[in-house]
Amino acid sequence: SSTATVNGNLSITSGTLRLGESTASGTLNVLGHFTHTGGTITETGSGTYTVHFKGTTQQDFTSGGTVSNSVNFNVNTNAFLQMVAENTAISGGGTFTLSSAAKLGIKSANGITTSGGSGNIVVTGSRSYNTNADYLYNGTVGQSTGNGLPATNRNLTIDNAAGVTLTSSTATSGTLTFNAGNVTTNANTLTLGTSASVLGTLTRTSGHVVGNFRRWIDNV
């Protein structure tokens, strides 16, 4: 297997980046911003080929180029990957994994999904969104959370003046933050806390829940 690490920003505007072409696996670690506005990222081997986002500060993801074959994308623990635009998409025939304690900034009007071609994550392989990860909805148009938002999450932040609508119910075990915009639940429920011993924390600058909101309280 082979591993390459980019300690700064990676920009691909043309040409082909091939992660592997034999039976050996290939790993690309990126610690800075990831810009792929042209050219192709691909693999032609039989191993496992993965791009790992491993930064310690926000990493912006810009799309526009082509991803072909089975290239996997993994947002590692403690990394923060931010989609830069509503139509930004992580694509290709591989998988997507948002690890425990990782963070994803979501811009798409359709949020994140478990399959299909809508939302910021559109790989045709499996999509895994960890229940102990952080989710930030900071689009510029009205957003749905999408069916990729798990039934539980660690931290959930709403920072969209146009508002966010729950596709399904979700509970936040850590911090629920309202920076801007309302959450509309419709028939779903937004819950803060997961038990009497895991109460969660509410932080609010602006915005509120329109619909169903539940909050765990200490029974002592």
C-alpha positions, 0 to 999 in steps of 0.5 A, a space after each residue: 500500500 502507499 500513503 501520501 499526505 498533503 499538510 496544506 491545501 490541495 487544489 486539482 483543476 485539470 489532469 488526473 489524480 490516480 490513487 492506485 492502479 494495482 492490487 495495493 491500496 492507496 491513501 491520501 491524507 489532506 490536512 487543509 482545504 480541498 479544491 477539485 474544480 477540474 480534472 479527474 480523481 480516480 483509481 484503476 486497481 483492485 485495492 481500497 483507495 481513500 481520501 482522508 480529511 484529517 485537519 485540525 481546523 475547518 477544511 473547505 470542500 469545493 467540487 466541480 471536477 470528476 470522481 470516477 470508480 471506487 474512491 472513498 472519502 472519510 472525515 476523520 475524528 476531530 476533523 471539520 469538513 465544510 461544503 462551500 456551496 449549495 451545489 457542492 457534492 462529494 461524488 464518485 463510486 466509493 463510500 463516504 464516512 463521517 467518523 465519530 467526533 467529526 464535523 460536517 458543514 452542510 449547505 445543500 437545500 436537501 441536506 445529507 441523504 443516505 442514497 440518491 443524487 440529492 444533497 451534499 453527499 452523492 457517492 453511490 457507495 454506502 454513506 455513513 453518518 455517525 451518531 456521535 458526530 457534529 452537524 452544522 446546517 449553514 446554507 443560504 437557502 431554506 434547507 431540509 436536514 435530509 434523511 442522512 441526519 441520524 436519529 441521534 447526534 452529538 452536536 447540532 448547529 443551526 446557522 441559516 436565516 432561511 430556516 431548516 426543516 426536519 426530514 425526520 426526528 433527531 435528538 442531540 446529546 451534546 449542544 444544540 446551537 441556534 445561531 440564526 434561523 428557525 427549525 420547523 419540525 412538521 410531524 417530527 420532533 427535535 429533542 435535546 438530551 437523550 436521558 435524565 443523565 444526558 441532558 444536553 446544552 442549549 445555546 441560542 443567539 437567534 432562532 427557535 423551534 417551530 413545532 415539536 420540541 422535547 427536552 430532558 430535565 434532571 429528575 433530582 
